[in-house]
């Protein structure tokens, strides 16, 4: 098992990006440009590394090589995005890796691009990049290939194997990780750990609550200690947790609806299978069936949300009622999206700075949660 924190440190020791890894301060999947640039780098790294893994490290200040961190990111079917736009797509994994000096809600994103020994290219247009474009790595740059026939070359297998080997886990790192998790979570969040197959240590914490005679946990934090990976983190969602000697299951719910009509809707089930050969896999089942409300009411809510955003953009003062409405703006826009108003991501982004600066910080958490659920729905 590879300790992903050690792996990132080993990658960053190669201070300049190169043909087997790239680093970014942040990435965005909320715009055509952001998605296209990510796909370009995946394509280039895959073609430059036909026989070994390659990596993108996210949350690192480029010039100073400083670890600054990013918010926890639910991969939200990132593989589906890659499959939709790339010919011969590589397998992609996205992991949220813990670093001790970062705030508890910050992580480093690690994208692993698994080799497939095939030439990868765009299967359709993506932003300004044309269909059938092939990209490759020249040093730290992802470049378009302008020749007649692209040839795969194995140039990094030995050095990447060496980096991965030096990042293997050890008992001290595992024990330190367990003690750190147990000590940093208050008793109200019921921190626990379990060993699976005598190899894997999983820690989780969450505030227990009983709803309709069923046990739920909120403010849930789940970490796979061996790999220093945060598997799940949510400030709002309620989840149900179950497990046996080989499997850990998280079923995620969202509390959604118009005012005084809210209820719990199953969103996604995550099943972590621990195998006897020292490996594990994660299977996700999308469960969400959105609520349906009166069309006239939804049009009214949509128009009201747009009016508030327009006043924010124009820097006009909001009325007392509008100041109350903005606390529900992300949730109301999410419900609008589920009813076919597909421009709400752009509308939400216009209000991002205003929402982020509100005294009520829960509204900004709801903003990020709304975008996360939209990604899940879109690719689910």
N, C-alpha and C positions, 0 to 999 in steps of 0.2 A: 504494500500500500504506500502510495506517495503522499507525503505531507505537503499539501498545496502551498502552505505558507513558505516552507523551505524552497519549494520549486520556484516560487515567485522571486524570492531573494536571490536564488542562483541565476535566474534569468536577468534580473536587474543588475547583477554584477557585470554583465556584458552591457556596459553603460549605454552604448549606442544601439538603437534598434538594428536588426540585421535580417537576414533572409529566413530565419526560423522564429522570430518573434517581433511583435510590434507593441508599443505602449501608447495609451491614450489617457488624457485626463478625464474624458467622459465620452460617451457615445449617445446618439439619439435615434430611437426607432419611431419617433413621432412625426418625422418629416420624410419626404421622398429623398431629399439630399442625404440625410443621415443614414437611411437604410441603404441607399446606393453605395455610399462610401464604405459602410461596413461590409457589404457584399463584395466590393472590389478587393478589400484586404483579405477576406476569406479566400476568394478566388486566387489571388496572388500567392498567398502563403501555402495553399494547397498545391499549386503547381510547382512551387519552389522546394517542396518537401514530399516527394512521392513515396518515401519509405520510412518516414518518421513523423511524429506529431509536431505541430507548430502551435504557437500561442499568441493571444492578444491579451495584454495586461491593462486593465482599466482602473483609473483612480490614481494615476501617477503623473505628477507634474513633469512635463517632458524635459525641459532644459536642465533643471536642477536634480532630476531623477528622484524627486521627493514624493513619498507616499502620503497622499492627501485623502484618499478614500472617496467613496460614492455611496449613495443610498442602496439598501438591499434591493436587488432586482430579481423579480420572478421571471424566469426565462420565457414564459408565455409563448411557448411553441416556436422558439427561435429556429428549430430545425425545419419547421414548416415554411418559414420565410426563405431559408436557404434552398429548400427543395423546390419552391415555387419559382425562383429566379435563376438557378444555376443548373447547367447541364453537367452530369457526373458530379453531383454535390457530395462533398465530404460529410462525414458524421460530425456534428457539432455538439459540444457540451458547454454550458455556462454555469459557473460556480461562484458563490459568494464566499470569499476567503477572509477569515478573521485575522486582524493584526492588533496586538495588545495595546498599542499607543493610540489607536483610533477610538473615537467615541463609540459607545455600544451600538448605535444605530448605523454606523458606517462600516463598510467592508471594502475589499479590493475585488473587482470582477476579474475572473479568469476564464477566457474563452479557449477551449482546446479544440484544435482542428485535427481530426484523426486522418491519417494518410489513407488514400484509396488507390494510388498508383494509376490514376487516370487524369487526362487533361480536363480541367474544369473551365467552363466558359459561361457567359450569360445566355440563358435560354430565351430571354425577352428584354426589351428596353428597360433600363432602370435609370431614371433621372436623365443625365446627359450621356450616359454610357449606352452604347448600341448593342442590340442583340448580336450574339456570337463573338463579342469581344473576349479576348483572353488577356489575363493580367499575370505578371510575374514579379518577383522581387529583385531589385537592383540595389544592394546594400539595404538601406532603411526605407526605400521608396517602393511603392506598388506601381508598376509601370504597365502601360498597354503594350501588347506584343504586336508589332507591325509587319512581321515577316509572313512567309507563306505557310510554313508548317512548324508548330511548336514542338520541341523535344524535351521530355522530362529528364531531369538529371538528379542523381543522388549525390548531394554535396554536404548534407548536415547530419546524416544518420549517427555517426560516431559521437559527435559532440553533444547532440541532443540526448542520446542514450546515457552519456556520462552525466549530464545535468540531472536527468531523471533518477539515475541510480544514487546520486549523492543526496537526493531529497527523500530517500526512504525513511519511514517513521522509526521511532525508538520508544522504549518504555517510559523514559523520563518525560518526553514531550507529551505522551498520552496522559500520564498521571498529572502533570502540570495543567493540562487542558481541562481535565475533570475537576480538579480542585478549584481552578479559576472560575469555571462555570458555576459550581455549587456555591462559591463564596460571593459571587457578584449578583446573584439573584436572591431577592428577599424571600422570607418564608411564605409570604402571602402568595407567591408565584409557584410554590411547590416544586422546587428544583429536584429532578430525579435523573438517574442514569440506569442504563441496562447494557449488559454485555451480550452480544449476539455471536453465536458460533465460536465462542472463546477467542474471537479476534477483533470484533468491531465494538466500539464503545459509543453509544448514542446518549446524549443528554437532552432533556427537554424541561421546559418550565412554562407555566401559564396559570392565570387566576381561575380557580374552579368556580363554576356556577351551575345551578340546576334550573333548567327551563323545561316546563311541561314534563317533569319527572325524568328528564334526560340530562346526562352530564356533559357539559361543554367547558372549554377552556378559552379564555380571551388573553390578549397580549402575549401570544405564544411565541416562544423562541426554541428552535430545535437545531442542534449542532451534531455533526458527525466528527467526534473528537480526533479520531485517527488521522483524518485528512485536513483538520482545521477548517472545515466547510460548514457554513450556516445553511441548513437545508430549508428552513422556513422561518419567516419572521413577519408578524403583523401586529400593528397597533390597534386595529379595529375589529377584524374578523373574529368570529367564534368558530372553533373547530372541535371535532370529536376525535379522540385518540384511542386506538386499540393496537394490540400487539400480541405476538406469541414468540416462540424461541427463534424463529427465522424471519419474521416479517413485522414491520412497523407501518401502521396505516394512519394517515391523517385525512379526515374528511372536512373540507372547508365550507363554511356557510357564510352568506352575506345577508345582513339585515337591510331590507330594501322595500321601498314603496312610497306612496304619497303620504303626507302628514296624516297620522292616525289610522293609516292602512298598511303600516309596515309589518312584515313578517320575515321569517328565515327561509332562504332559498339555498339548496345545495349548489355549490359552485364547482368544486373539483375534488377528486379523491387522489391522493398520492400514496402509492404503495412502494415501500423500500424493501427489496428482497435481499437477504444476506445469504450468500452461497458458501458451500463447504470448501471451495477452491480458493478462498481468500478474496473473492470479488463480490461486488454488489451491483444491483441495477435498480433504477427508479422508473416506475410505470405510473403514468398519470391518466386518469379517466375524467373527461369533461362531463359534468352532470347538469349544467345550468339550463333551465327553461325559464326565460324571463317573464315577468308579470305583464299583463295587458290591461291598460286603462282606457277610459273614454277618450276618443280621438279629439273632441273639442277641448277637453281639459288639457290634453297634452299640447295642443297648439297654443293655448293660453299660457301654459308654463314656459314653453319654448320662447314665445315672444317676450315674456316678462324677463327671462334670463338674458336674452339678447339686448333688451333695453338697459339692463343693469351694466352689462359689459360695455355697451356703447358709451354710457356715461363715465365709466372708468377710463376708457380710452381717451375720451374728450376732457378728462380731469374735472368733471362736474361733481358737485356734492350729491351724495345719496340721501334720500329721505330716511326717516327713522324706520319705516316699513322695509325699504330696500336694504338697509343695513342689517335687518333681521333676515331678509330673504337671502342675502349673500352667504350666510352661514350654511344654507342648504343648496347653494348654487352647484357645487360639484355633483352632489347626489341627484339633484333635479336634472342636470344636464346628462348624467349617465342614463337616467330613465328615458330621457328624450332620445338618446342614441339607440336605446333598445327598441324604440318605436319608429326608427327609420330616419331620424334627423342626424345625418352622418357628418355634418360639418362641425359638430360640437367640440372636437379636439382642437381645432383652430380657434374656436371661441374661448375655450378654457385657457389656452395659452396666452391669449390677450389679457386675461385677468390674473395670470400667475403671480406677478410681482405684487399686485395689490393684496391678493389672498395670502401670500407668504408673509407679508408685513402686518397682517391682522393680529390683534392682541390674542384672539382666540386661535391658538395654534392647531386645534383639532380640524379646523376647516382646511388647512394646508395638507394635513394627513389625508383627509377625505379627497382632496384634489389628486394626490398621488394614487390613492386607492382606486379612484374612478378611472384614471388612465390605465392602471394595471388590469382592471376588469375588462376594459374595452379591448386591450391587447388579447386577453384570454378569449373573449367572445369572437374577435376577428379571426384568430388563428385556430380556434377550437372547433 
